Amino acid sequence: MLLAAGRGERLRPLTDTTPKALVEVRGQSLIERHLRALQSAGVETVVINLGWLGEKIVERIGSGASYGLSVVYSPEGDNVLETGGGIARALPLLGEQPFLVINADIYTDMPVPRADLETGTAAKLILVATPSYRELGDFDLVAGRVRNSLSPSLTFSGVAIYRPEFFAGCSPGRFSIVPMLRAAADADQLAGEFYAGAWNDAGTPQRLAEI
């Protein structure tokens, strides 16, 4: 699943007329970079959630055939559901096995992870070095497990693998996935991996220019 419903407030006025996922970097949109990487890794089906200017994403990507993929959409309309709500809404499209989720607005050369999880693990996060513009990271990584701490050193990359059961009991609607991840870390159900290569969230005009 590619998360592509966000408004991209900090990239305005660019995102007033272009969805953030279609912002171009080096002649290619962010979301199309992900689609080509996913196809090269052997992925066959991609779910994309839609929110702000979502119709422009559908117009550009279509069925996914031109990328060698089958693309299906999970529209959220004007009521964008955030990460947790967006994934939970798309669950019927994602099947019964662990699935990969990628924030469509990140730029990275990260190899596409396999959607495999160990027994007893509800999810797995790919973590990266905390960028200089942030005072603190999101989590720590200890012996392959994601941990909460008062001074976390690593940042969640926006790339993760989830079991569908991770969302069991979630009510429909808008909610963040962050509290769920923190609870899973405390319960030792959250695996992690560190990626040291290129990664940027392209969240502001300055960061976009740096890429």
N, C-alpha and C positions, 0 to 999 in steps of 0.2 A: 504494500500500500504506500502511495505517495500522498503526503499531507500537503494540500495546495489551496486550502480555503481561506487563509489569512488575508487581512487587509493590507499589511505592510505599511503601517502608519509612518514609521520613521524614514521610509523611502519616498514619501510624498515630496514634490508633486509627481514624480515618475509613476508611482502606483495609483495616481488618480485615474489614469486611463489604461494602465497595463497591470494585470495581476502579477504579484511578486514572483510567482513561479515562472513567468514568461520574460522576466528581466534577462537581458542578454549579457553574457560574459564571453569576451573573445569570439564574438560572432555566433554564439549559440545560446539558446535560453537555458536557464538552470534546470528546468524540468526535463528538457530534451536530453541533456547530458545524462541525467539519471536513467531515462528510458533506454538509451543506447548501452549504458553500463549494465543494466539489468538484463537486456537481451543477450549481451555478450557472455553474461554469467550463467545463461541457461534458463532464466526466468521466462515463463510463457504468458502469465496473466498478471495484470497490474490493475489495482483499484485506485482511483484518484477521487478524493473528496473535493467538492466544489463549494465555493462561497462567493467572495467578492470577484465580480467580473468572470465568473466561472464559465460563462458561455464562450469567452474568448479562448479558454483552454480547450474546450470541446472543439471549437472551430479549428484550432491549430493541430490538435492531436488526433481527433476523430476516433476511429475504431482501434487505432494503434497499429494497423496493418503495415503502414509505411515504416514502422520501427521494428517489424518482425514480432509484434506482440499482440495480444488481445487485451484491450483496455476497456474497463467498465467504470462507470461513474457512480458516486454516492453524493448527490446534490443536497446541500444544506440550506440553500436559498439565502435569505437575509439574516437568518438565525444561525450564525456560525457557532459550532458546538465545541470549540477548543479541541485539544488533543484527545482527551479521554472520551468526550462525547462523540467526536467525529469517528474515532476507531470503533466505539461501541455500536454506533449506528450502522457501520459498514460490515459488522460481523457476519451477517447472512451471506455476504459476497466473498468472504475470506476462507471459508471451509473449516474443517475440524482439526487441522494440524497446525503446529506453530507457523507463524507468518512473520515476514520482515516488514518493518515500517521505516520509512525515510522521510524526513522533512524535505519537501521539494525545493525549499529556498536556500539550502546549503550548497557550498561549492567544495568539492573534495576529490582527491584521487584515490580514496579508500577502496580497496577491493570489496566487491559485494559479499557480505557475510552469508554463510549457509544458514538456512532457517532450521537449525537443530538446537535442541535444548536437552540438557541432562535431566535425568529423573530427579524430582524434588526441586526443580528450578522453574519458577513461573515466568521469568523473563530474563533477557540478557541485554545489557546496554554497552554500546561502544563509547568509550570515554576518550577525550583528547586533552591536551595541555590547556590550561586556562588562559584565555587571551589576555593581553596586557590591559585592555580597557575594562576588565572586570576585577573587582577587589577580591572576590572569593569564587571558587568553583562551585560545583553542585554536590559532588560525592568524593569519597576516597575509594581506592581499590586495594584490597588486602587478600592475597592468595587467591585471586580470581573471583572474589566476591565483592559486590558493591556495598559500601558502608556509608552511613551518615556520620557526620562529625561536626564539631563547632567551627573548624577551619578547613573545609574541604579543599583539596588541591587540584581536582580534575573536573572537567566540564562535560556534561552529557552532549554528545555530538548530534543528537537528533536521529541517530540510526539505532534501531533496537529490534529484538525478536521477542514476540509474545505468544504465549499459549492463549487460545480463545477463552479458556477457563479463568484467566487472569481478570476478565471483565464480568465474571458471573456475579449476579446480584446488583450490577450497576443499573440505576434508573435511567430511562431515556432523558436526554436533555443536555444542556451545556455544562461541562465540568472539565477541570484540568486533570491530567494524569499524574501530576507531581505528587500529591498526597498518597496515591496508590503505590508509587515507586518507593517513597520513603517508608511506608509500612512494610513493603516487601523486603527492603533492605534490612529493616529491624528484625524481620522474621527469618533472615538468612535464606530467602528465596530468589535473590537477585544476583545473577552472575554478571561478570563484566570483563571487558578486554580493553586494553589501551592501544590507540592508534597514534603513531608519531608522525605521520605524513601530513600532506597539505589538507587544511580544513579552514573554512571561513563561513560565517553565517550570513554574510552579505546584507546585514541588517540596516546599515546606514549608507548614505552616499559616499562617505569617506572609505568605509570598508569595501564597498563595491569598487571604488576607484583603485584600491590597493590590489585587488585581484587582477 
